[in-house]
Amino acid sequence: MVLHDIKDMYETLKVVFGDSAYKRCGLPDWVKEKLECVLQPVLRPVDVDGFVVLPKRWIVERTFAWLKKYRRHSKDYERNPDSSVALIYIALTKNMLGMLENKGLKV
Protein backbone atom coordinates (compact mmCIF):
# COMPACT_ATOMS: atom_id res chain seq x y z
CA MET A 1 0.00 0.00 0.00
CA VAL A 2 2.85 2.38 0.81
CA LEU A 3 4.49 1.84 -2.56
CA HIS A 4 1.19 2.49 -4.35
CA ASP A 5 0.72 5.74 -2.43
CA ILE A 6 4.28 6.86 -3.15
CA LYS A 7 3.91 6.09 -6.84
CA ASP A 8 0.64 8.06 -6.94
CA MET A 9 2.30 11.05 -5.26
CA TYR A 10 5.52 10.92 -7.32
CA GLU A 11 4.63 9.76 -10.80
CA THR A 12 8.18 10.26 -12.10
CA LEU A 13 9.61 7.85 -9.52
CA LYS A 14 11.96 5.39 -11.21
CA VAL A 15 14.03 3.79 -8.40
CA VAL A 16 13.09 2.84 -4.83
CA PHE A 17 15.92 1.92 -2.47
CA GLY A 18 15.21 -0.74 0.14
CA ASP A 19 16.81 -3.04 2.65
CA SER A 20 18.38 -6.21 1.29
CA ALA A 21 15.58 -8.26 2.91
CA TYR A 22 13.14 -6.81 0.35
CA LYS A 23 14.81 -8.67 -2.49
CA ARG A 24 13.23 -11.89 -1.21
CA CYS A 25 9.64 -12.97 -1.84
CA GLY A 26 9.52 -11.58 -5.38
CA LEU A 27 8.95 -7.97 -4.27
CA PRO A 28 11.34 -6.45 -6.87
CA ASP A 29 9.48 -8.24 -9.67
CA TRP A 30 6.11 -7.08 -8.30
CA VAL A 31 7.33 -3.47 -8.07
CA LYS A 32 8.64 -3.61 -11.62
CA GLU A 33 5.41 -5.10 -12.97
CA LYS A 34 2.82 -3.12 -11.01
CA LEU A 35 4.53 0.22 -10.38
CA GLU A 36 6.86 0.34 -13.39
CA CYS A 37 9.90 1.25 -11.30
CA VAL A 38 12.90 -0.60 -9.87
CA LEU A 39 13.26 -1.76 -6.27
CA GLN A 40 17.01 -1.60 -5.70
CA PRO A 41 18.24 -3.28 -2.50
CA VAL A 42 21.10 -1.57 -0.67
CA LEU A 43 23.55 -4.41 -0.19
CA ARG A 44 26.32 -4.79 2.36
CA PRO A 45 29.83 -5.14 0.85
CA VAL A 46 30.92 -8.79 0.84
CA ASP A 47 34.58 -8.27 1.76
CA VAL A 48 34.03 -6.04 4.85
CA ASP A 49 33.76 -7.26 8.45
CA GLY A 50 32.13 -5.27 11.22
CA PHE A 51 30.25 -1.99 10.93
CA VAL A 52 30.06 -0.31 7.56
CA VAL A 53 28.03 2.70 6.44
CA LEU A 54 25.71 1.59 3.68
CA PRO A 55 25.05 3.99 0.80
CA LYS A 56 21.60 5.63 0.79
CA ARG A 57 20.66 3.97 4.10
CA TRP A 58 22.58 6.50 6.19
CA ILE A 59 20.23 9.22 4.93
CA VAL A 60 17.25 7.58 6.62
CA GLU A 61 19.20 6.80 9.81
CA ARG A 62 20.46 10.39 10.00
CA THR A 63 16.93 11.76 9.63
CA PHE A 64 15.66 9.51 12.43
CA ALA A 65 18.52 10.73 14.63
CA TRP A 66 17.56 14.36 13.93
CA LEU A 67 13.95 13.64 14.86
CA LYS A 68 14.92 11.89 18.10
CA LYS A 69 16.47 15.14 19.34
CA TYR A 70 12.94 16.45 19.83
CA ARG A 71 11.24 15.01 22.91
CA ARG A 72 7.84 14.81 21.24
CA HIS A 73 9.26 12.24 18.79
CA SER A 74 10.80 10.01 21.45
CA LYS A 75 7.56 8.04 21.70
CA ASP A 76 4.36 7.82 19.72
CA TYR A 77 2.34 10.44 21.61
CA GLU A 78 0.14 11.51 18.73
CA ARG A 79 -3.31 10.02 18.20
CA ASN A 80 -3.80 11.57 14.79
CA PRO A 81 -1.22 10.74 12.08
CA ASP A 82 -1.67 14.23 10.61
CA SER A 83 -0.42 15.73 13.89
CA SER A 84 2.64 13.49 13.75
CA VAL A 85 3.37 14.51 10.16
CA ALA A 86 3.00 18.20 11.07
CA LEU A 87 5.42 17.84 13.98
CA ILE A 88 7.94 16.08 11.75
CA TYR A 89 7.76 18.99 9.28
CA ILE A 90 8.24 21.46 12.12
CA ALA A 91 11.22 19.57 13.58
CA LEU A 92 12.97 19.15 10.23
CA THR A 93 12.28 22.78 9.24
CA LYS A 94 13.86 23.92 12.50
CA ASN A 95 16.80 21.62 11.81
CA MET A 96 17.28 23.01 8.29
CA LEU A 97 17.09 26.60 9.53
CA GLY A 98 19.80 25.79 12.06
CA MET A 99 21.97 24.39 9.27
CA LEU A 100 21.50 27.55 7.22
CA GLU A 101 22.45 29.72 10.22
CA ASN A 102 25.58 27.61 10.76
CA LYS A 103 26.56 28.33 7.17
CA GLY A 104 26.35 32.05 7.87
CA LEU A 105 23.02 32.77 6.18
CA LYS A 106 20.62 35.12 7.93
CA VAL A 107 17.24 33.48 8.38
Biopython code that builds the backbone (N, CA, C, O; Angstrom):
import numpy as np
from Bio.PDB.StructureBuilder import StructureBuilder

atoms = [
    (1, "MET", "N", (0.827, -1.195, 0.000)),
    (1, "MET", "CA", (0.000, 0.000, 0.000)),
    (1, "MET", "C", (0.870, 1.257, 0.000)),
    (1, "MET", "O", (0.550, 2.245, -0.662)),
    (2, "VAL", "N", (1.970, 1.208, 0.748)),
    (2, "VAL", "CA", (2.855, 2.377, 0.814)),
    (2, "VAL", "C", (3.445, 2.670, -0.558)),
    (2, "VAL", "O", (3.489, 3.822, -0.990)),
    (3, "LEU", "N", (3.895, 1.633, -1.235)),
    (3, "LEU", "CA", (4.495, 1.841, -2.558)),
    (3, "LEU", "C", (3.472, 2.389, -3.551)),
    (3, "LEU", "O", (3.815, 3.229, -4.384)),
    (4, "HIS", "N", (2.233, 1.931, -3.478)),
    (4, "HIS", "CA", (1.192, 2.485, -4.354)),
    (4, "HIS", "C", (0.986, 3.966, -4.065)),
    (4, "HIS", "O", (0.895, 4.771, -4.991)),
    (5, "ASP", "N", (0.911, 4.330, -2.791)),
    (5, "ASP", "CA", (0.716, 5.737, -2.426)),
    (5, "ASP", "C", (1.872, 6.600, -2.896)),
    (5, "ASP", "O", (1.663, 7.701, -3.405)),
    (6, "ILE", "N", (3.099, 6.101, -2.725)),
    (6, "ILE", "CA", (4.278, 6.859, -3.149)),
    (6, "ILE", "C", (4.267, 7.044, -4.662)),
    (6, "ILE", "O", (4.556, 8.132, -5.160)),
    (7, "LYS", "N", (3.940, 5.998, -5.381)),
    (7, "LYS", "CA", (3.912, 6.092, -6.844)),
    (7, "LYS", "C", (2.834, 7.069, -7.302)),
    (7, "LYS", "O", (3.024, 7.788, -8.283)),
    (8, "ASP", "N", (1.693, 7.099, -6.590)),
    (8, "ASP", "CA", (0.638, 8.059, -6.943)),
    (8, "ASP", "C", (1.095, 9.498, -6.688)),
    (8, "ASP", "O", (0.769, 10.403, -7.455)),
    (9, "MET", "N", (1.846, 9.701, -5.612)),
    (9, "MET", "CA", (2.302, 11.049, -5.261)),
    (9, "MET", "C", (3.445, 11.518, -6.167)),
    (9, "MET", "O", (3.521, 12.693, -6.526)),
    (10, "TYR", "N", (4.331, 10.586, -6.530)),
    (10, "TYR", "CA", (5.518, 10.921, -7.322)),
    (10, "TYR", "C", (5.508, 10.072, -8.584)),
    (10, "TYR", "O", (6.130, 9.011, -8.635)),
    (11, "GLU", "N", (4.817, 10.532, -9.574)),
    (11, "GLU", "CA", (4.629, 9.761, -10.799)),
    (11, "GLU", "C", (5.922, 9.529, -11.565)),
    (11, "GLU", "O", (6.022, 8.569, -12.329)),
    (12, "THR", "N", (6.919, 10.401, -11.371)),
    (12, "THR", "CA", (8.177, 10.258, -12.100)),
    (12, "THR", "C", (9.163, 9.347, -11.380)),
    (12, "THR", "O", (10.304, 9.212, -11.820)),
    (13, "LEU", "N", (8.752, 8.729, -10.297)),
    (13, "LEU", "CA", (9.615, 7.852, -9.518)),
    (13, "LEU", "C", (10.084, 6.682, -10.373)),
    (13, "LEU", "O", (9.276, 5.984, -10.986)),
    (14, "LYS", "N", (11.395, 6.475, -10.408)),
    (14, "LYS", "CA", (11.962, 5.390, -11.215)),
    (14, "LYS", "C", (12.640, 4.321, -10.367)),
    (14, "LYS", "O", (12.598, 3.141, -10.715)),
    (15, "VAL", "N", (13.275, 4.724, -9.238)),
    (15, "VAL", "CA", (14.029, 3.788, -8.401)),
    (15, "VAL", "C", (13.614, 3.972, -6.948)),
    (15, "VAL", "O", (13.516, 5.098, -6.459)),
    (16, "VAL", "N", (13.371, 2.851, -6.259)),
    (16, "VAL", "CA", (13.087, 2.843, -4.835)),
    (16, "VAL", "C", (14.192, 2.036, -4.173)),
    (16, "VAL", "O", (14.431, 0.886, -4.544)),
    (17, "PHE", "N", (14.871, 2.636, -3.188)),
    (17, "PHE", "CA", (15.917, 1.923, -2.474)),
    (17, "PHE", "C", (15.309, 1.234, -1.263)),
    (17, "PHE", "O", (14.455, 1.802, -0.582)),
    (18, "GLY", "N", (15.751, 0.010, -0.995)),
    (18, "GLY", "CA", (15.212, -0.738, 0.136)),
    (18, "GLY", "C", (16.273, -1.599, 0.785)),
    (18, "GLY", "O", (17.370, -1.767, 0.253)),
    (19, "ASP", "N", (15.938, -2.134, 1.926)),
    (19, "ASP", "CA", (16.809, -3.042, 2.652)),
    (19, "ASP", "C", (17.000, -4.316, 1.827)),
    (19, "ASP", "O", (16.158, -4.662, 0.998)),
    (20, "SER", "N", (18.100, -4.997, 2.061)),
    (20, "SER", "CA", (18.384, -6.212, 1.285)),
    (20, "SER", "C", (17.339, -7.300, 1.514)),
    (20, "SER", "O", (17.181, -8.183, 0.671)),
    (21, "ALA", "N", (16.623, -7.256, 2.636)),
    (21, "ALA", "CA", (15.583, -8.255, 2.907)),
    (21, "ALA", "C", (14.437, -8.152, 1.903)),
    (21, "ALA", "O", (13.728, -9.133, 1.679)),
    (22, "TYR", "N", (14.245, -6.984, 1.296)),
    (22, "TYR", "CA", (13.141, -6.807, 0.352)),
    (22, "TYR", "C", (13.370, -7.504, -0.979)),
    (22, "TYR", "O", (12.452, -7.596, -1.795)),
    (23, "LYS", "N", (14.585, -7.998, -1.210)),
    (23, "LYS", "CA", (14.814, -8.671, -2.490)),
    (23, "LYS", "C", (14.245, -10.090, -2.490)),
    (23, "LYS", "O", (14.160, -10.730, -3.538)),
    (24, "ARG", "N", (13.859, -10.575, -1.313)),
    (24, "ARG", "CA", (13.226, -11.892, -1.213)),
    (24, "ARG", "C", (11.738, -11.785, -1.544)),
    (24, "ARG", "O", (11.204, -10.684, -1.673)),
    (25, "CYS", "N", (11.106, -12.876, -1.673)),
    (25, "CYS", "CA", (9.640, -12.973, -1.837)),
    (25, "CYS", "C", (9.134, -12.349, -3.126)),
    (25, "CYS", "O", (7.933, -12.103, -3.240)),
    (26, "GLY", "N", (9.982, -12.087, -4.091)),
    (26, "GLY", "CA", (9.517, -11.580, -5.377)),
    (26, "GLY", "C", (9.069, -10.134, -5.378)),
    (26, "GLY", "O", (8.425, -9.698, -6.333)),
    (27, "LEU", "N", (9.390, -9.368, -4.329)),
    (27, "LEU", "CA", (8.953, -7.971, -4.272)),
    (27, "LEU", "C", (9.540, -7.116, -5.411)),
    (27, "LEU", "O", (8.809, -6.314, -5.992)),
    (28, "PRO", "N", (10.829, -7.259, -5.747)),
    (28, "PRO", "CA", (11.344, -6.448, -6.867)),
    (28, "PRO", "C", (10.591, -6.692, -8.180)),
    (28, "PRO", "O", (10.345, -5.756, -8.941)),
    (29, "ASP", "N", (10.229, -7.945, -8.440)),
    (29, "ASP", "CA", (9.482, -8.242, -9.667)),
    (29, "ASP", "C", (8.094, -7.618, -9.624)),
    (29, "ASP", "O", (7.614, -7.094, -10.630)),
    (30, "TRP", "N", (7.445, -7.672, -8.458)),
    (30, "TRP", "CA", (6.114, -7.079, -8.299)),
    (30, "TRP", "C", (6.167, -5.571, -8.512)),
    (30, "TRP", "O", (5.311, -5.003, -9.190)),
    (31, "VAL", "N", (7.180, -4.923, -7.928)),
    (31, "VAL", "CA", (7.327, -3.474, -8.065)),
    (31, "VAL", "C", (7.546, -3.104, -9.535)),
    (31, "VAL", "O", (6.980, -2.134, -10.037)),
    (32, "LYS", "N", (8.373, -3.892, -10.204)),
    (32, "LYS", "CA", (8.642, -3.611, -11.621)),
    (32, "LYS", "C", (7.376, -3.775, -12.469)),
    (32, "LYS", "O", (7.103, -2.965, -13.355)),
    (33, "GLU", "N", (6.621, -4.816, -12.188)),
    (33, "GLU", "CA", (5.413, -5.098, -12.972)),
    (33, "GLU", "C", (4.280, -4.115, -12.667)),
    (33, "GLU", "O", (3.679, -3.557, -13.585)),
    (34, "LYS", "N", (3.990, -3.905, -11.391)),
    (34, "LYS", "CA", (2.820, -3.117, -11.009)),
    (34, "LYS", "C", (3.065, -1.611, -10.992)),
    (34, "LYS", "O", (2.191, -0.832, -11.372)),
    (35, "LEU", "N", (4.256, -1.202, -10.550)),
    (35, "LEU", "CA", (4.531, 0.224, -10.382)),
    (35, "LEU", "C", (5.446, 0.800, -11.453)),
    (35, "LEU", "O", (5.662, 2.010, -11.511)),
    (36, "GLU", "N", (5.979, -0.069, -12.297)),
    (36, "GLU", "CA", (6.861, 0.336, -13.386)),
    (36, "GLU", "C", (8.066, 1.136, -12.898)),
    (36, "GLU", "O", (8.459, 2.131, -13.508)),
    (37, "CYS", "N", (8.645, 0.679, -11.782)),
    (37, "CYS", "CA", (9.897, 1.245, -11.305)),
    (37, "CYS", "C", (10.739, 0.112, -10.717)),
    (37, "CYS", "O", (10.275, -1.026, -10.634)),
    (38, "VAL", "N", (11.950, 0.412, -10.318)),
    (38, "VAL", "CA", (12.896, -0.600, -9.872)),
    (38, "VAL", "C", (13.053, -0.522, -8.359)),
    (38, "VAL", "O", (13.265, 0.558, -7.808)),
    (39, "LEU", "N", (12.950, -1.668, -7.687)),
    (39, "LEU", "CA", (13.260, -1.755, -6.266)),
    (39, "LEU", "C", (14.708, -2.219, -6.159)),
    (39, "LEU", "O", (15.024, -3.377, -6.432)),
    (40, "GLN", "N", (15.575, -1.303, -5.762)),
    (40, "GLN", "CA", (17.008, -1.601, -5.700)),
    (40, "GLN", "C", (17.414, -1.810, -4.242)),
    (40, "GLN", "O", (17.371, -0.871, -3.447)),
    (41, "PRO", "N", (17.811, -3.048, -3.885)),
    (41, "PRO", "CA", (18.244, -3.280, -2.505)),
    (41, "PRO", "C", (19.628, -2.673, -2.263)),
    (41, "PRO", "O", (20.505, -2.721, -3.126)),
    (42, "VAL", "N", (19.801, -2.107, -1.076)),
    (42, "VAL", "CA", (21.102, -1.574, -0.674)),
    (42, "VAL", "C", (21.840, -2.718, 0.008)),
    (42, "VAL", "O", (21.487, -3.130, 1.113)),
    (43, "LEU", "N", (22.857, -3.217, -0.658)),
    (43, "LEU", "CA", (23.554, -4.411, -0.188)),
    (43, "LEU", "C", (24.812, -4.065, 0.598)),
    (43, "LEU", "O", (25.476, -3.061, 0.337)),
    (44, "ARG", "N", (25.118, -4.908, 1.553)),
    (44, "ARG", "CA", (26.323, -4.786, 2.356)),
    (44, "ARG", "C", (27.505, -5.321, 1.540)),
    (44, "ARG", "O", (27.376, -6.354, 0.885)),
    (45, "PRO", "N", (28.663, -4.629, 1.570)),
    (45, "PRO", "CA", (29.834, -5.143, 0.850)),
    (45, "PRO", "C", (30.242, -6.522, 1.375)),
    (45, "PRO", "O", (30.228, -6.760, 2.583)),
    (46, "VAL", "N", (30.599, -7.410, 0.480)),
    (46, "VAL", "CA", (30.922, -8.793, 0.843)),
    (46, "VAL", "C", (32.238, -8.899, 1.595)),
    (46, "VAL", "O", (32.352, -9.706, 2.518)),
    (47, "ASP", "N", (33.227, -8.110, 1.225)),
    (47, "ASP", "CA", (34.578, -8.265, 1.762)),
    (47, "ASP", "C", (34.848, -7.463, 3.031)),
    (47, "ASP", "O", (36.005, -7.358, 3.437)),
    (48, "VAL", "N", (33.822, -6.891, 3.676)),
    (48, "VAL", "CA", (34.028, -6.045, 4.848)),
    (48, "VAL", "C", (33.439, -6.721, 6.084)),
    (48, "VAL", "O", (32.309, -7.208, 6.067)),
    (49, "ASP", "N", (34.241, -6.741, 7.168)),
    (49, "ASP", "CA", (33.762, -7.262, 8.445)),
    (49, "ASP", "C", (33.434, -6.103, 9.365)),
    (49, "ASP", "O", (34.043, -5.038, 9.270)),
    (50, "GLY", "N", (32.474, -6.304, 10.256)),
    (50, "GLY", "CA", (32.127, -5.274, 11.224)),
    (50, "GLY", "C", (31.196, -4.226, 10.643)),
    (50, "GLY", "O", (30.538, -4.441, 9.625)),
    (51, "PHE", "N", (31.160, -3.078, 11.323)),
    (51, "PHE", "CA", (30.253, -1.992, 10.935)),
    (51, "PHE", "C", (30.722, -1.331, 9.650)),
    (51, "PHE", "O", (31.914, -1.091, 9.457)),
    (52, "VAL", "N", (29.778, -1.045, 8.783)),
    (52, "VAL", "CA", (30.062, -0.314, 7.558)),
    (52, "VAL", "C", (28.843, 0.563, 7.239)),
    (52, "VAL", "O", (27.699, 0.126, 7.364)),
    (53, "VAL", "N", (29.108, 1.796, 6.829)),
    (53, "VAL", "CA", (28.030, 2.704, 6.445)),
    (53, "VAL", "C", (27.549, 2.298, 5.057)),
    (53, "VAL", "O", (28.326, 2.254, 4.104)),
    (54, "LEU", "N", (26.268, 2.006, 4.963)),
    (54, "LEU", "CA", (25.706, 1.593, 3.680)),
    (54, "LEU", "C", (25.232, 2.813, 2.900)),
    (54, "LEU", "O", (24.632, 3.718, 3.479)),
    (55, "PRO", "N", (25.492, 2.851, 1.594)),
    (55, "PRO", "CA", (25.046, 3.988, 0.803)),
    (55, "PRO", "C", (23.520, 4.085, 0.818)),
    (55, "PRO", "O", (22.825, 3.069, 0.849)),
    (56, "LYS", "N", (23.022, 5.286, 0.795)),
    (56, "LYS", "CA", (21.596, 5.632, 0.795)),
    (56, "LYS", "C", (20.938, 5.366, 2.144)),
    (56, "LYS", "O", (20.074, 6.139, 2.559)),
    (57, "ARG", "N", (21.315, 4.306, 2.835)),
    (57, "ARG", "CA", (20.660, 3.970, 4.097)),
    (57, "ARG", "C", (20.994, 4.975, 5.194)),
    (57, "ARG", "O", (20.166, 5.227, 6.070)),
    (58, "TRP", "N", (22.183, 5.548, 5.159)),
    (58, "TRP", "CA", (22.576, 6.501, 6.193)),
    (58, "TRP", "C", (21.689, 7.739, 6.173)),
    (58, "TRP", "O", (21.534, 8.402, 7.198)),
    (59, "ILE", "N", (21.111, 8.055, 5.031)),
    (59, "ILE", "CA", (20.235, 9.222, 4.926)),
    (59, "ILE", "C", (19.009, 9.038, 5.828)),
    (59, "ILE", "O", (18.613, 9.963, 6.538)),
    (60, "VAL", "N", (18.422, 7.863, 5.797)),
    (60, "VAL", "CA", (17.255, 7.575, 6.624)),
    (60, "VAL", "C", (17.647, 7.557, 8.096)),
    (60, "VAL", "O", (16.960, 8.144, 8.932)),
    (61, "GLU", "N", (18.752, 6.884, 8.414)),
    (61, "GLU", "CA", (19.199, 6.797, 9.806)),
    (61, "GLU", "C", (19.513, 8.183, 10.369)),
    (61, "GLU", "O", (19.194, 8.472, 11.522)),
    (62, "ARG", "N", (20.130, 9.029, 9.566)),
    (62, "ARG", "CA", (20.455, 10.389, 10.001)),
    (62, "ARG", "C", (19.194, 11.190, 10.283)),
    (62, "ARG", "O", (19.131, 11.936, 11.260)),
    (63, "THR", "N", (18.191, 11.037, 9.428)),
    (63, "THR", "CA", (16.933, 11.758, 9.627)),
    (63, "THR", "C", (16.241, 11.306, 10.909)),
    (63, "THR", "O", (15.712, 12.133, 11.652)),
    (64, "PHE", "N", (16.240, 10.003, 11.174)),
    (64, "PHE", "CA", (15.661, 9.509, 12.431)),
    (64, "PHE", "C", (16.415, 10.073, 13.626)),
    (64, "PHE", "O", (15.800, 10.417, 14.635)),
    (65, "ALA", "N", (17.731, 10.174, 13.531)),
    (65, "ALA", "CA", (18.524, 10.732, 14.626)),
    (65, "ALA", "C", (18.164, 12.198, 14.859)),
    (65, "ALA", "O", (18.065, 12.631, 16.007)),
    (66, "TRP", "N", (17.967, 12.964, 13.791)),
    (66, "TRP", "CA", (17.561, 14.359, 13.934)),
    (66, "TRP", "C", (16.214, 14.455, 14.636)),
    (66, "TRP", "O", (16.028, 15.301, 15.511)),
    (67, "LEU", "N", (15.279, 13.598, 14.258)),
    (67, "LEU", "CA", (13.952, 13.643, 14.863)),
    (67, "LEU", "C", (13.979, 13.257, 16.338)),
    (67, "LEU", "O", (13.201, 13.792, 17.128)),
    (68, "LYS", "N", (14.853, 12.343, 16.716)),
    (68, "LYS", "CA", (14.917, 11.890, 18.104)),
    (68, "LYS", "C", (15.435, 12.973, 19.042)),
    (68, "LYS", "O", (15.303, 12.847, 20.259)),
    (69, "LYS", "N", (16.021, 14.034, 18.496)),
    (69, "LYS", "CA", (16.470, 15.142, 19.343)),
    (69, "LYS", "C", (15.296, 15.912, 19.941)),
    (69, "LYS", "O", (15.465, 16.640, 20.919)),
    (70, "TYR", "N", (14.121, 15.754, 19.364)),
    (70, "TYR", "CA", (12.938, 16.450, 19.834)),
    (70, "TYR", "C", (12.115, 15.492, 20.692)),
    (70, "TYR", "O", (11.706, 14.425, 20.232)),
    (71, "ARG", "N", (11.878, 15.883, 21.935)),
    (71, "ARG", "CA", (11.238, 15.015, 22.915)),
    (71, "ARG", "C", (9.906, 14.455, 22.431)),
    (71, "ARG", "O", (9.565, 13.312, 22.737)),
    (72, "ARG", "N", (9.168, 15.234, 21.697)),
    (72, "ARG", "CA", (7.837, 14.807, 21.239)),
    (72, "ARG", "C", (7.930, 13.590, 20.321)),
    (72, "ARG", "O", (6.956, 12.851, 20.173)),
    (73, "HIS", "N", (9.091, 13.377, 19.705)),
    (73, "HIS", "CA", (9.263, 12.243, 18.791)),
    (73, "HIS", "C", (9.869, 11.021, 19.479)),
    (73, "HIS", "O", (10.074, 9.988, 18.840)),
    (74, "SER", "N", (10.157, 11.133, 20.775)),
    (74, "SER", "CA", (10.803, 10.010, 21.452)),
    (74, "SER", "C", (9.858, 8.819, 21.598)),
    (74, "SER", "O", (10.301, 7.673, 21.675)),
    (75, "LYS", "N", (8.568, 9.093, 21.636)),
    (75, "LYS", "CA", (7.556, 8.037, 21.702)),
    (75, "LYS", "C", (6.397, 8.443, 20.792)),
    (75, "LYS", "O", (6.343, 9.569, 20.297)),
    (76, "ASP", "N", (5.498, 7.532, 20.586)),
    (76, "ASP", "CA", (4.359, 7.819, 19.716)),
    (76, "ASP", "C", (3.236, 8.429, 20.551)),
    (76, "ASP", "O", (2.310, 7.734, 20.968)),
    (77, "TYR", "N", (3.331, 9.740, 20.789)),
    (77, "TYR", "CA", (2.344, 10.438, 21.608)),
    (77, "TYR", "C", (1.100, 10.828, 20.825)),
    (77, "TYR", "O", (0.033, 11.008, 21.411)),
    (78, "GLU", "N", (1.220, 10.957, 19.532)),
    (78, "GLU", "CA", (0.136, 11.514, 18.729)),
    (78, "GLU", "C", (-0.941, 10.471, 18.447)),
    (78, "GLU", "O", (-0.640, 9.312, 18.161)),
    (79, "ARG", "N", (-2.189, 10.897, 18.530)),
    (79, "ARG", "CA", (-3.305, 10.017, 18.202)),
    (79, "ARG", "C", (-3.670, 10.130, 16.725)),
    (79, "ARG", "O", (-4.140, 9.172, 16.111)),
    (80, "ASN", "N", (-3.447, 11.305, 16.174)),
    (80, "ASN", "CA", (-3.800, 11.572, 14.791)),
    (80, "ASN", "C", (-2.516, 11.584, 13.950)),
    (80, "ASN", "O", (-1.603, 12.353, 14.247)),
    (81, "PRO", "N", (-2.429, 10.750, 12.911)),
    (81, "PRO", "CA", (-1.224, 10.738, 12.077)),
    (81, "PRO", "C", (-0.897, 12.090, 11.460)),
    (81, "PRO", "O", (0.273, 12.399, 11.236)),
    (82, "ASP", "N", (-1.916, 12.903, 11.183)),
    (82, "ASP", "CA", (-1.672, 14.229, 10.611)),
    (82, "ASP", "C", (-0.898, 15.110, 11.588)),
    (82, "ASP", "O", (-0.062, 15.912, 11.170)),
    (83, "SER", "N", (-1.168, 14.969, 12.879)),
    (83, "SER", "CA", (-0.416, 15.727, 13.893)),
    (83, "SER", "C", (1.043, 15.303, 13.895)),
    (83, "SER", "O", (1.944, 16.136, 14.000)),
    (84, "SER", "N", (1.266, 14.002, 13.778)),
    (84, "SER", "CA", (2.638, 13.487, 13.752)),
    (84, "SER", "C", (3.395, 14.015, 12.537)),
    (84, "SER", "O", (4.551, 14.422, 12.648)),
    (85, "VAL", "N", (2.744, 14.007, 11.384)),
    (85, "VAL", "CA", (3.371, 14.515, 10.164)),
    (85, "VAL", "C", (3.697, 16.001, 10.315)),
    (85, "VAL", "O", (4.778, 16.442, 9.927)),
    (86, "ALA", "N", (2.770, 16.767, 10.876)),
    (86, "ALA", "CA", (3.001, 18.204, 11.067)),
    (86, "ALA", "C", (4.191, 18.448, 11.990)),
    (86, "ALA", "O", (5.006, 19.333, 11.730)),
    (87, "LEU", "N", (4.294, 17.672, 13.058)),
    (87, "LEU", "CA", (5.421, 17.841, 13.983)),
    (87, "LEU", "C", (6.744, 17.440, 13.347)),
    (87, "LEU", "O", (7.781, 18.028, 13.653)),
    (88, "ILE", "N", (6.721, 16.456, 12.475)),
    (88, "ILE", "CA", (7.941, 16.079, 11.753)),
    (88, "ILE", "C", (8.377, 17.225, 10.840)),
    (88, "ILE", "O", (9.563, 17.549, 10.777)),
    (89, "TYR", "N", (7.424, 17.838, 10.132)),
    (89, "TYR", "CA", (7.758, 18.988, 9.284)),
    (89, "TYR", "C", (8.336, 20.131, 10.113)),
    (89, "TYR", "O", (9.308, 20.766, 9.704)),
    (90, "ILE", "N", (7.745, 20.391, 11.267)),
    (90, "ILE", "CA", (8.240, 21.465, 12.122)),
    (90, "ILE", "C", (9.658, 21.168, 12.598)),
    (90, "ILE", "O", (10.527, 22.037, 12.539)),
    (91, "ALA", "N", (9.895, 19.949, 13.068)),
    (91, "ALA", "CA", (11.221, 19.570, 13.582)),
    (91, "ALA", "C", (12.280, 19.658, 12.488)),
    (91, "ALA", "O", (13.366, 20.190, 12.719)),
    (92, "LEU", "N", (11.975, 19.142, 11.304)),
    (92, "LEU", "CA", (12.971, 19.154, 10.226)),
    (92, "LEU", "C", (13.170, 20.553, 9.659)),
    (92, "LEU", "O", (14.272, 20.882, 9.218)),
    (93, "THR", "N", (12.130, 21.384, 9.660)),
    (93, "THR", "CA", (12.283, 22.779, 9.241)),
    (93, "THR", "C", (13.203, 23.514, 10.199)),
    (93, "THR", "O", (14.088, 24.257, 9.775)),
    (94, "LYS", "N", (12.991, 23.303, 11.496)),
    (94, "LYS", "CA", (13.862, 23.918, 12.503)),
    (94, "LYS", "C", (15.302, 23.443, 12.324)),
    (94, "LYS", "O", (16.242, 24.228, 12.450)),
    (95, "ASN", "N", (15.466, 22.176, 12.035)),
    (95, "ASN", "CA", (16.800, 21.624, 11.813)),
    (95, "ASN", "C", (17.470, 22.261, 10.587)),
    (95, "ASN", "O", (18.648, 22.616, 10.637)),
    (96, "MET", "N", (16.728, 22.404, 9.503)),
    (96, "MET", "CA", (17.283, 23.009, 8.289)),
    (96, "MET", "C", (17.625, 24.479, 8.500)),
    (96, "MET", "O", (18.644, 24.954, 7.998)),
    (97, "LEU", "N", (16.785, 25.202, 9.236)),
    (97, "LEU", "CA", (17.088, 26.601, 9.530)),
    (97, "LEU", "C", (18.375, 26.718, 10.347)),
    (97, "LEU", "O", (19.180, 27.622, 10.122)),
    (98, "GLY", "N", (18.560, 25.808, 11.289)),
    (98, "GLY", "CA", (19.804, 25.791, 12.063)),
    (98, "GLY", "C", (21.015, 25.540, 11.179)),
    (98, "GLY", "O", (22.068, 26.143, 11.384)),
    (99, "MET", "N", (20.874, 24.656, 10.199)),
    (99, "MET", "CA", (21.974, 24.386, 9.272)),
    (99, "MET", "C", (22.306, 25.625, 8.445)),
    (99, "MET", "O", (23.476, 25.931, 8.217)),
    (100, "LEU", "N", (21.275, 26.330, 8.001)),
    (100, "LEU", "CA", (21.501, 27.553, 7.221)),
    (100, "LEU", "C", (22.205, 28.616, 8.065)),
    (100, "LEU", "O", (23.100, 29.304, 7.576)),
    (101, "GLU", "N", (21.805, 28.752, 9.325)),
    (101, "GLU", "CA", (22.448, 29.717, 10.218)),
    (101, "GLU", "C", (23.904, 29.350, 10.453)),
    (101, "GLU", "O", (24.765, 30.226, 10.530)),
    (102, "ASN", "N", (24.181, 28.047, 10.569)),
    (102, "ASN", "CA", (25.580, 27.613, 10.758)),
    (102, "ASN", "C", (26.438, 27.917, 9.541)),
    (102, "ASN", "O", (27.653, 28.079, 9.660)),
    (103, "LYS", "N", (25.821, 27.996, 8.385)),
    (103, "LYS", "CA", (26.562, 28.330, 7.170)),
    (103, "LYS", "C", (26.714, 29.841, 6.987)),
    (103, "LYS", "O", (27.305, 30.301, 6.010)),
    (104, "GLY", "N", (26.181, 30.596, 7.928)),
    (104, "GLY", "CA", (26.351, 32.053, 7.872)),
    (104, "GLY", "C", (25.218, 32.783, 7.186)),
    (104, "GLY", "O", (25.325, 33.989, 6.965)),
    (105, "LEU", "N", (24.146, 32.108, 6.844)),
    (105, "LEU", "CA", (23.023, 32.768, 6.185)),
    (105, "LEU", "C", (22.077, 33.326, 7.248)),
    (105, "LEU", "O", (21.816, 32.674, 8.258)),
    (106, "LYS", "N", (21.574, 34.515, 7.017)),
    (106, "LYS", "CA", (20.618, 35.119, 7.932)),
    (106, "LYS", "C", (19.225, 34.607, 7.606)),
    (106, "LYS", "O", (18.760, 34.715, 6.471)),
    (107, "VAL", "N", (18.575, 34.057, 8.599)),
    (107, "VAL", "CA", (17.237, 33.477, 8.377)),
    (107, "VAL", "C", (16.213, 34.321, 9.091)),
    (107, "VAL", "O", (15.021, 34.019, 9.040)),
]
sb = StructureBuilder()
sb.init_structure("model")
sb.init_model(0)
sb.init_chain("A")
sb.init_seg("    ")
for serial, (resi, resn, name, xyz) in enumerate(atoms, 1):
    if name == "N":
        sb.init_residue(resn, " ", resi, " ")
    sb.init_atom(name, np.array(xyz, "f"), 0.0, 1.0, " ", f" {name:<3s}", serial, name[0])
structure = sb.get_structure()
